[in-house]
Amino acid sequence: ESRWPYLFGVIVVPSLIQVVILPFLPESPRYLLLEKHNTSKAEKAFQTFLGKDDVSHEVEEVLAESRVQRNTKLVSILQLLKTRAVRWQIITVIVTMGCYQLCGLNAV
């Protein structure tokens, strides 16, 4: 029992390693392209990750995927439950998760 503080203190070592290494890791090309709108840095990150010079296809692919996601229509939970195609799957998931909560499996 006297060694519990050491057990909790061990987590400091990986945390410090991460803090030291994190500034040297490259940023995600998707983040640079879609969030920061910096195409040149995104292309440079793609070149670093993929190891090839021409990454225009990958950049266009990410931009096309972003356009598709923006055009996707979101539905509410009620609309989802009214759809016959997915109603039973949703009910099954809800009942299963409810059983997990009630049986105490999460506590184990």
N, C-alpha and C positions, 0 to 999 in steps of 0.2 A: 504493500500500500504506500510505502514511503517513496516509491519510484514513479508514481503517477505524474508528478510535475515534469519529470524527464520525458515521459512518453508524449505529453502534450507539447513539450518544447522542441521535440525532434522535427516538427512541421516547419520550424523556422528555417532549417537548412534548405529544403527545396524551394521555399518561398524566396529566399535571398538569391539563389541561383537563377530563378526565373526573372527576378527584378534586374539582375545584372545582364542577362542574355537578351531580354525582350527588346531593347532598343536596336539591336543588331539584326533582328529578324525582318524579312521583307513584308510589306503589307500585301493584303490580298488584292489581286488584279480586279476582281469583281467589285470590291469595296472602292478602290481607286476610280474605277470607271463609272459606276452607278451612283455612288454617294458623293464623291469628291469631284466628279466630272473632269478628271485629269487623265486625258487619253495618253499623253506621252509617258507618264509614270506607269500607267496600266500596261502599256506595250512593253516597257522595260521590265516590269515584273513578270509578264508572260514569257518574255525572252529568257529571263533568269530561271523560271520554273520549267519551261519546256526545252530549253537549250537549242532553240532555232531562231533564225533572224526574222523570217516572215511570219508574223503572228496576226496579220490582218483578218484572217478567217476566224480565229478565236475571238477577236474583238467584236467582229460582226455577229458572231454567234451569241455572245453575251448580250449585246444590244438587242438582237431579235428576241431573245428569251425575255428580256426586260419589257419589251413592247407587248409580248403575249401576256405577261403577268399583269400589266396595267390594264389590259382589255378584258381580263377575267372578271366575270360578274360574281360578286359575293352574295350569298344567300343567308337569311336568318335561320335560327334554329327551328322556328315554326315552319318555315318554308321547307326546310330539310325533312322535318317529320311528316309533312304533307305529301312528300314525294314517295310514291309507292315503291320505287326501285330500291331505295336505301332504308326504308322505315324499319324493316326487321333487323338489319345489321346494326342500326343505331340502338334499337331496343335491347338487342343481345349484349352490346357493349355496356350499356347503362346497367343492366341487371348484373352482369359479371363484375363490374367495378363496385356496385353496391354490395354484392356478396363478399368481395375482398375486404371492404370496410367493416362489414358486420362480423366476419369470422375471425378477425384479429390477426390475419396473416401479415399485415403491414407491421405489426408490432414485433413479430418474430424477426 
